[in-house]
Amino acid sequence: MDIEPSFELLRDFDALFRERHLTRAAARAGRSQPAMSRSLRQLREVFGDALFVRTSRGMIPTPRAEVLAPRVEALLTSARALVEKSSFDPRTLVRSFVIGASDLVDMQVFARLAAILAEEAPKVDLVSIAAVSATPDALADGRVDLWTGPEQSVPAGMKCQHLFDDAFLCAVRQDHPVLGKPKKSPSTRRSKRVQAAPDAPAVSLEAFVALSHIQIAPRGTPGGVVDTALAQLGRARRVAVRTTSFLGAPWLASRSDMVLTGPSRLIKALEAPFELATFAPPLAVPGFRIFQAWHPRAHEDPAHRWFRGLLRRVAALR
């Protein structure tokens, strides 16, 4: 007798595709391991293909399974939406949301987001991965739920939504010579915090260009908006350190004579704990916009829609 591909079978296929491991797939689907083994046998009969092949690296999907996976996910999402639109309750949601993000977004959003989830959706977990890993393929097959990053880098073919805007701010250690203050020894800085001046100091373009600079380059590539703005004035700076870390750059500025020009929301958050002094760039530097993006297949999923709204609400907070 032919076996019909029921909702439960398709759900088990999805769990196997995501986990690539029989025991973990069974746990994900809320089934026993023997029940998941039976489902795999039935799935192979339905589709006339092995679907998943055991190897030392786990259960590897066959080409047929790779083709089926996004279609099965779309069917499951649509089926869930039929019953979840009226009954969705984040307090009972059991799910992990995987977000592709830089440490800039992690620092700005994740602490507040985790606190709200603890109250509103206590069974929801957060997973942060590098933004560059949130490829269109990863978003399409459900390995990643959301991508976050600058507007110009939104992955092709994705739906997107504005999260927040930011501008650039410069930062140096509080007793940096460019501020016209006497230099203190590192031990003095550690033992007694120097209070930031109430008014941001003005630093001339000449003094700014003469300094060694720290550049945050998430993709590791040279150049950026500061270099472009300087080039328009016929000037250039020396980038002594280029780093992918939004957190490491302010720390380095606090322990050196270098200057950092970075996102103002980040630098303001670290100004006191890192004992930084801040000032406006002495030239016009355009700001930037941060977006979230997701695959169209997840657009109507109630849980996904709720989480996107929550992320946007949290990102708008200063």
C-alpha positions as a Markdown table, in Angstrom:
| # | Residue | x | y | z |
|---|---|---|---|---|
| 1 | Met | 0.0 | 0.0 | 0.0 |
| 2 | Asp | 1.3 | 3.4 | -0.9 |
| 3 | Ile | 2.3 | 5.8 | 1.9 |
| 4 | Glu | 1.0 | 9.4 | 1.8 |
| 5 | Pro | 3.5 | 12.1 | 2.8 |
| 6 | Ser | 1.6 | 13.3 | 5.9 |
| 7 | Phe | 2.4 | 16.5 | 7.8 |
| 8 | Glu | 4.2 | 14.4 | 10.5 |
| 9 | Leu | 6.4 | 12.8 | 7.9 |
| 10 | Leu | 7.3 | 16.1 | 6.3 |
| 11 | Arg | 8.0 | 17.5 | 9.8 |
| 12 | Asp | 10.4 | 14.6 | 10.5 |
| 13 | Phe | 12.1 | 15.1 | 7.1 |
| 14 | Asp | 12.6 | 18.8 | 8.1 |
| 15 | Ala | 14.1 | 17.8 | 11.4 |
| 16 | Leu | 16.4 | 15.3 | 9.8 |
| 17 | Phe | 17.6 | 17.8 | 7.2 |
| 18 | Arg | 18.3 | 20.4 | 9.9 |
| 19 | Glu | 20.0 | 18.2 | 12.4 |
| 20 | Arg | 21.8 | 15.6 | 10.1 |
| 21 | His | 21.6 | 13.2 | 13.1 |
| 22 | Leu | 18.8 | 10.7 | 13.9 |
| 23 | Thr | 18.8 | 11.1 | 17.7 |
| 24 | Arg | 18.9 | 14.9 | 17.5 |
| 25 | Ala | 16.3 | 15.0 | 14.9 |
| 26 | Ala | 14.0 | 12.8 | 17.1 |
| 27 | Ala | 14.5 | 15.2 | 20.0 |
| 28 | Arg | 13.8 | 18.2 | 17.8 |
| 29 | Ala | 10.5 | 16.6 | 16.5 |
| 30 | Gly | 9.5 | 15.4 | 20.0 |
| 31 | Arg | 9.7 | 11.7 | 18.9 |
| 32 | Ser | 11.5 | 8.6 | 20.1 |
| 33 | Gln | 14.5 | 7.4 | 18.1 |
| 34 | Pro | 12.7 | 4.3 | 16.9 |
| 35 | Ala | 9.8 | 6.4 | 15.7 |
| 36 | Met | 12.2 | 8.6 | 13.8 |
| 37 | Ser | 13.8 | 5.6 | 12.2 |
| 38 | Arg | 10.4 | 4.4 | 11.0 |
| 39 | Ser | 9.7 | 7.8 | 9.6 |
| 40 | Leu | 13.0 | 7.7 | 7.7 |
| 41 | Arg | 12.1 | 4.4 | 6.2 |
| 42 | Gln | 8.6 | 5.7 | 5.2 |
| 43 | Leu | 10.1 | 8.8 | 3.7 |
| 44 | Arg | 12.5 | 6.8 | 1.6 |
| 45 | Glu | 9.6 | 4.8 | 0.3 |
| 46 | Val | 7.5 | 7.8 | -0.5 |
| 47 | Phe | 10.2 | 9.7 | -2.4 |
| 48 | Gly | 12.0 | 6.7 | -3.8 |
| 49 | Asp | 15.4 | 7.9 | -2.6 |
| 50 | Ala | 17.8 | 7.2 | 0.3 |
| 51 | Leu | 17.4 | 11.0 | 1.3 |
| 52 | Phe | 20.0 | 10.7 | 4.0 |
| 53 | Val | 23.2 | 8.7 | 4.0 |
| 54 | Arg | 25.1 | 7.8 | 7.1 |
| 55 | Thr | 28.8 | 8.9 | 7.2 |
| 56 | Ser | 31.4 | 9.7 | 9.8 |
| 57 | Arg | 30.3 | 13.3 | 9.7 |
| 58 | Gly | 26.6 | 12.5 | 10.3 |
| 59 | Met | 23.7 | 11.9 | 8.0 |
| 60 | Ile | 24.4 | 13.7 | 4.7 |
| 61 | Pro | 21.4 | 14.7 | 2.5 |
| 62 | Thr | 21.3 | 13.3 | -1.0 |
| 63 | Pro | 20.8 | 15.7 | -4.0 |
| 64 | Arg | 17.1 | 14.7 | -3.9 |
| 65 | Ala | 16.8 | 15.8 | -0.3 |
| 66 | Glu | 18.6 | 19.1 | -1.0 |
| 67 | Val | 16.0 | 19.8 | -3.6 |
| 68 | Leu | 13.1 | 18.8 | -1.4 |
| 69 | Ala | 14.2 | 20.7 | 1.7 |
| 70 | Pro | 13.1 | 24.3 | 0.9 |
| 71 | Arg | 9.8 | 23.0 | -0.6 |
| 72 | Val | 9.1 | 21.0 | 2.5 |
| 73 | Glu | 9.9 | 23.9 | 4.7 |
| 74 | Ala | 7.6 | 26.2 | 2.8 |
| 75 | Leu | 4.8 | 23.7 | 3.1 |
| 76 | Leu | 5.3 | 23.3 | 6.8 |
| 77 | Thr | 5.4 | 27.1 | 7.3 |
| 78 | Ser | 2.2 | 27.5 | 5.4 |
| 79 | Ala | 0.5 | 24.7 | 7.3 |
| 80 | Arg | 1.6 | 26.1 | 10.7 |
| 81 | Ala | 0.4 | 29.5 | 9.7 |
| 82 | Leu | -3.2 | 28.2 | 9.1 |
| 83 | Val | -3.5 | 27.3 | 12.8 |
| 84 | Glu | -1.1 | 29.6 | 14.5 |
| 85 | Lys | -2.3 | 33.0 | 13.4 |
| 86 | Ser | -5.1 | 33.0 | 15.9 |
| 87 | Ser | -3.4 | 30.9 | 18.7 |
| 88 | Phe | 0.2 | 32.0 | 18.7 |
| 89 | Asp | 1.5 | 32.7 | 22.2 |
| 90 | Pro | 5.2 | 33.6 | 22.6 |
| 91 | Arg | 5.0 | 32.5 | 26.3 |
| 92 | Thr | 4.6 | 28.9 | 25.1 |
| 93 | Leu | 7.0 | 29.1 | 22.1 |
| 94 | Val | 9.9 | 26.6 | 22.2 |
| 95 | Arg | 12.4 | 27.7 | 19.5 |
| 96 | Ser | 15.9 | 29.0 | 18.8 |
| 97 | Phe | 16.3 | 32.0 | 16.6 |
| 98 | Val | 19.6 | 32.2 | 14.7 |
| 99 | Ile | 20.7 | 35.7 | 13.8 |
| 100 | Gly | 23.6 | 36.6 | 11.6 |
| 101 | Ala | 25.1 | 39.7 | 13.3 |
| 102 | Ser | 28.3 | 41.6 | 13.9 |
| 103 | Asp | 29.3 | 42.3 | 17.5 |
| 104 | Leu | 28.0 | 45.8 | 17.0 |
| 105 | Val | 24.5 | 44.5 | 16.8 |
| 106 | Asp | 25.2 | 41.9 | 19.5 |
| 107 | Met | 26.2 | 44.7 | 21.9 |
| 108 | Gln | 23.4 | 47.1 | 20.9 |
| 109 | Val | 20.6 | 44.6 | 20.9 |
| 110 | Phe | 21.2 | 41.2 | 22.5 |
| 111 | Ala | 21.3 | 42.1 | 26.2 |
| 112 | Arg | 18.0 | 44.0 | 26.0 |
| 113 | Leu | 16.5 | 41.3 | 23.8 |
| 114 | Ala | 17.5 | 38.5 | 26.1 |
| 115 | Ala | 16.0 | 40.4 | 29.1 |
| 116 | Ile | 12.7 | 40.8 | 27.3 |
| 117 | Leu | 12.6 | 37.2 | 26.1 |
| 118 | Ala | 13.1 | 36.0 | 29.7 |
| 119 | Glu | 9.8 | 37.8 | 30.5 |
| 120 | Glu | 7.7 | 37.4 | 27.4 |
| 121 | Ala | 9.0 | 34.2 | 25.8 |
| 122 | Pro | 11.1 | 32.2 | 28.4 |
| 123 | Lys | 11.5 | 29.1 | 26.2 |
| 124 | Val | 13.0 | 31.0 | 23.3 |
| 125 | Asp | 16.8 | 30.9 | 22.8 |
| 126 | Leu | 19.1 | 33.2 | 20.9 |
| 127 | Val | 22.0 | 32.1 | 18.7 |
| 128 | Ser | 24.4 | 34.7 | 17.2 |
| 129 | Ile | 26.6 | 33.8 | 14.2 |
| 130 | Ala | 28.8 | 35.9 | 12.0 |
| 131 | Ala | 26.8 | 38.1 | 9.6 |
| 132 | Val | 28.8 | 36.8 | 6.6 |
| 133 | Ser | 27.5 | 33.3 | 7.4 |
| 134 | Ala | 23.9 | 34.4 | 7.0 |
| 135 | Thr | 24.0 | 33.7 | 3.2 |
| 136 | Pro | 20.9 | 33.6 | 1.0 |
| 137 | Asp | 21.2 | 29.8 | 1.0 |
| 138 | Ala | 21.3 | 29.7 | 4.8 |
| 139 | Leu | 18.3 | 31.9 | 5.1 |
| 140 | Ala | 16.4 | 29.9 | 2.5 |
| 141 | Asp | 16.9 | 26.5 | 4.1 |
| 142 | Gly | 16.2 | 27.8 | 7.7 |
| 143 | Arg | 19.7 | 27.4 | 9.1 |
| 144 | Val | 19.6 | 31.1 | 9.8 |
| 145 | Asp | 16.4 | 33.1 | 10.7 |
| 146 | Leu | 17.6 | 36.7 | 10.3 |
| 147 | Trp | 20.5 | 38.6 | 8.8 |
| 148 | Thr | 21.4 | 42.1 | 10.3 |
| 149 | Gly | 23.8 | 44.6 | 8.9 |
| 150 | Pro | 24.2 | 47.8 | 6.8 |
| 151 | Glu | 21.5 | 48.7 | 4.2 |
| 152 | Gln | 23.9 | 48.3 | 1.2 |
| 153 | Ser | 24.8 | 44.7 | 2.2 |
| 154 | Val | 21.2 | 43.3 | 2.5 |
| 155 | Pro | 21.4 | 39.8 | 0.8 |
| 156 | Ala | 19.8 | 39.6 | -2.6 |
| 157 | Gly | 16.2 | 38.4 | -2.8 |
| 158 | Met | 15.5 | 38.9 | 0.9 |
| 159 | Lys | 12.7 | 40.9 | 2.5 |
| 160 | Cys | 14.1 | 43.6 | 4.8 |
| 161 | Gln | 13.2 | 46.1 | 7.4 |
| 162 | His | 15.0 | 49.1 | 8.9 |
| 163 | Leu | 16.3 | 48.7 | 12.5 |
| 164 | Phe | 18.2 | 51.9 | 13.4 |
| 165 | Asp | 20.4 | 54.7 | 12.1 |
| 166 | Asp | 23.8 | 55.7 | 13.5 |
| 167 | Ala | 26.5 | 58.3 | 12.9 |
| 168 | Phe | 30.3 | 58.2 | 13.4 |
| 169 | Leu | 32.1 | 59.5 | 16.5 |
| 170 | Cys | 35.8 | 59.7 | 17.3 |
| 171 | Ala | 37.4 | 58.3 | 20.5 |
| 172 | Val | 40.8 | 58.4 | 22.2 |
| 173 | Arg | 41.9 | 57.7 | 25.7 |
| 174 | Gln | 41.0 | 60.4 | 28.2 |
| 175 | Asp | 44.5 | 61.8 | 28.6 |
| 176 | His | 45.5 | 61.7 | 25.0 |
| 177 | Pro | 47.9 | 64.5 | 23.9 |
| 178 | Val | 45.5 | 65.6 | 21.1 |
| 179 | Leu | 43.2 | 66.8 | 23.9 |
| 180 | Gly | 45.8 | 69.1 | 25.3 |
| 181 | Lys | 45.9 | 67.3 | 28.7 |
| 182 | Pro | 48.9 | 66.0 | 30.6 |
| 183 | Lys | 49.6 | 62.4 | 30.0 |
| 184 | Lys | 49.1 | 60.0 | 32.9 |
| 185 | Ser | 50.8 | 56.7 | 33.4 |
| 186 | Pro | 48.9 | 53.5 | 32.7 |
| 187 | Ser | 48.9 | 52.6 | 36.4 |
| 188 | Thr | 47.3 | 55.9 | 37.2 |
| 189 | Arg | 44.6 | 55.4 | 34.6 |
| 190 | Arg | 43.9 | 51.9 | 36.0 |
| 191 | Ser | 43.8 | 53.0 | 39.6 |
| 192 | Lys | 41.7 | 56.1 | 39.3 |
| 193 | Arg | 39.1 | 56.7 | 36.6 |
| 194 | Val | 39.5 | 60.1 | 34.8 |
| 195 | Gln | 36.1 | 61.7 | 34.4 |
| 196 | Ala | 35.2 | 62.7 | 30.8 |
| 197 | Ala | 35.0 | 66.4 | 30.1 |
| 198 | Pro | 31.4 | 67.6 | 30.0 |
| 199 | Asp | 31.9 | 69.2 | 26.6 |
| 200 | Ala | 33.3 | 67.2 | 23.7 |
| 201 | Pro | 36.7 | 68.6 | 22.7 |
| 202 | Ala | 37.3 | 70.0 | 19.2 |
| 203 | Val | 40.1 | 68.4 | 17.3 |
| 204 | Ser | 41.3 | 70.0 | 14.1 |
| 205 | Leu | 41.5 | 68.2 | 10.8 |
| 206 | Glu | 45.3 | 68.7 | 10.7 |
| 207 | Ala | 45.6 | 67.0 | 14.2 |
| 208 | Phe | 43.2 | 64.3 | 13.2 |
| 209 | Val | 45.1 | 63.3 | 10.1 |
| 210 | Ala | 48.4 | 63.4 | 11.9 |
| 211 | Leu | 47.3 | 60.7 | 14.3 |
| 212 | Ser | 47.6 | 56.9 | 13.8 |
| 213 | His | 44.1 | 55.4 | 13.2 |
| 214 | Ile | 42.2 | 52.3 | 14.1 |
| 215 | Gln | 39.7 | 51.1 | 11.4 |
| 216 | Ile | 36.9 | 48.7 | 12.0 |
| 217 | Ala | 36.5 | 46.7 | 8.9 |
| 218 | Pro | 33.9 | 43.9 | 9.4 |
| 219 | Arg | 35.0 | 42.2 | 6.1 |
| 220 | Gly | 38.7 | 42.9 | 6.6 |
| 221 | Thr | 39.0 | 45.1 | 3.6 |
| 222 | Pro | 40.8 | 48.5 | 3.6 |
| 223 | Gly | 39.1 | 51.8 | 3.0 |
| 224 | Gly | 35.9 | 53.1 | 4.3 |
| 225 | Val | 33.7 | 56.2 | 4.6 |
| 226 | Val | 36.3 | 58.1 | 6.5 |
| 227 | Asp | 39.0 | 57.5 | 3.9 |
| 228 | Thr | 36.5 | 58.5 | 1.1 |
| 229 | Ala | 35.6 | 61.7 | 2.9 |
| 230 | Leu | 39.3 | 62.5 | 3.4 |
| 231 | Ala | 40.1 | 61.8 | -0.2 |
| 232 | Gln | 37.5 | 64.3 | -1.3 |
| 233 | Leu | 39.5 | 66.9 | 0.6 |
| 234 | Gly | 42.7 | 65.7 | -0.9 |
| 235 | Arg | 43.8 | 64.2 | 2.4 |
| 236 | Ala | 44.6 | 60.7 | 3.7 |
| 237 | Arg | 45.1 | 59.0 | 7.0 |
| 238 | Arg | 47.4 | 56.3 | 8.3 |
| 239 | Val | 45.5 | 53.2 | 9.4 |
| 240 | Ala | 47.9 | 51.6 | 11.9 |
| 241 | Val | 45.4 | 48.9 | 12.9 |
| 242 | Arg | 42.6 | 47.3 | 10.9 |
| 243 | Thr | 40.3 | 45.0 | 12.9 |
| 244 | Thr | 37.0 | 43.2 | 12.3 |
| 245 | Ser | 36.1 | 43.6 | 16.0 |
| 246 | Phe | 33.7 | 46.4 | 17.1 |
| 247 | Leu | 34.5 | 45.6 | 20.7 |
| 248 | Gly | 38.3 | 45.3 | 20.3 |
| 249 | Ala | 38.8 | 48.6 | 18.6 |
| 250 | Pro | 37.6 | 50.9 | 21.4 |
| 251 | Trp | 39.6 | 48.8 | 23.9 |
| 252 | Leu | 42.7 | 49.4 | 21.8 |
| 253 | Ala | 42.0 | 53.1 | 21.5 |
| 254 | Ser | 41.9 | 53.3 | 25.3 |
| 255 | Arg | 45.3 | 51.7 | 25.6 |
| 256 | Ser | 47.2 | 53.6 | 22.9 |
| 257 | Asp | 47.8 | 56.9 | 21.2 |
| 258 | Met | 45.6 | 55.9 | 18.3 |
| 259 | Val | 42.2 | 57.4 | 17.4 |
| 260 | Leu | 39.1 | 55.4 | 16.5 |
| 261 | Thr | 36.3 | 56.6 | 14.3 |
| 262 | Gly | 33.4 | 54.3 | 14.8 |
| 263 | Pro | 29.6 | 53.9 | 15.4 |
| 264 | Ser | 28.4 | 56.5 | 17.9 |
| 265 | Arg | 26.0 | 54.2 | 19.7 |
| 266 | Leu | 28.8 | 51.7 | 20.3 |
| 267 | Ile | 31.4 | 54.3 | 21.4 |
| 268 | Lys | 29.0 | 56.1 | 23.7 |
| 269 | Ala | 28.2 | 52.8 | 25.4 |
| 270 | Leu | 31.9 | 52.1 | 26.0 |
| 271 | Glu | 33.0 | 55.7 | 26.8 |
| 272 | Ala | 32.8 | 55.3 | 30.6 |
| 273 | Pro | 33.9 | 51.7 | 31.1 |
| 274 | Phe | 36.9 | 52.1 | 28.6 |
| 275 | Glu | 37.7 | 55.6 | 29.9 |
| 276 | Leu | 37.5 | 57.2 | 26.5 |
| 277 | Ala | 37.1 | 60.8 | 25.4 |
| 278 | Thr | 35.0 | 61.4 | 22.4 |
| 279 | Phe | 34.7 | 64.2 | 19.8 |
| 280 | Ala | 33.0 | 64.7 | 16.5 |
| 281 | Pro | 34.9 | 63.9 | 13.3 |
| 282 | Pro | 36.5 | 67.2 | 12.0 |
| 283 | Leu | 35.0 | 66.5 | 8.6 |
| 284 | Ala | 31.7 | 65.5 | 7.1 |
| 285 | Val | 31.3 | 61.7 | 7.4 |
| 286 | Pro | 28.0 | 60.2 | 6.3 |
| 287 | Gly | 26.1 | 58.0 | 8.8 |
| 288 | Phe | 24.7 | 54.5 | 8.1 |
| 289 | Arg | 21.5 | 52.5 | 8.5 |
| 290 | Ile | 21.2 | 49.0 | 9.9 |
| 291 | Phe | 18.6 | 46.6 | 8.6 |
| 292 | Gln | 17.3 | 43.1 | 9.3 |
| 293 | Ala | 16.6 | 40.7 | 6.4 |
| 294 | Trp | 14.8 | 37.3 | 6.1 |
| 295 | His | 13.8 | 34.9 | 3.4 |
| 296 | Pro | 10.3 | 35.3 | 1.9 |
| 297 | Arg | 9.4 | 31.8 | 3.0 |
| 298 | Ala | 9.4 | 32.9 | 6.6 |
| 299 | His | 7.5 | 36.1 | 6.1 |
| 300 | Glu | 4.1 | 34.8 | 7.2 |
| 301 | Asp | 5.4 | 32.5 | 10.0 |
| 302 | Pro | 3.7 | 33.9 | 13.2 |
| 303 | Ala | 6.7 | 33.2 | 15.4 |
| 304 | His | 9.1 | 34.7 | 12.9 |
| 305 | Arg | 6.9 | 37.8 | 12.5 |
| 306 | Trp | 6.7 | 38.2 | 16.2 |
| 307 | Phe | 10.4 | 37.9 | 16.7 |
| 308 | Arg | 11.2 | 40.4 | 13.9 |
| 309 | Gly | 8.8 | 42.9 | 15.5 |
| 310 | Leu | 10.5 | 42.4 | 18.9 |
| 311 | Leu | 14.0 | 42.8 | 17.4 |
| 312 | Arg | 12.9 | 46.1 | 15.7 |
| 313 | Arg | 11.4 | 47.4 | 19.0 |
| 314 | Val | 14.5 | 46.6 | 21.0 |
| 315 | Ala | 16.9 | 48.1 | 18.3 |
| 316 | Ala | 15.0 | 51.4 | 18.4 |
| 317 | Leu | 15.9 | 51.8 | 22.1 |
| 318 | Arg | 18.9 | 54.1 | 22.9 |
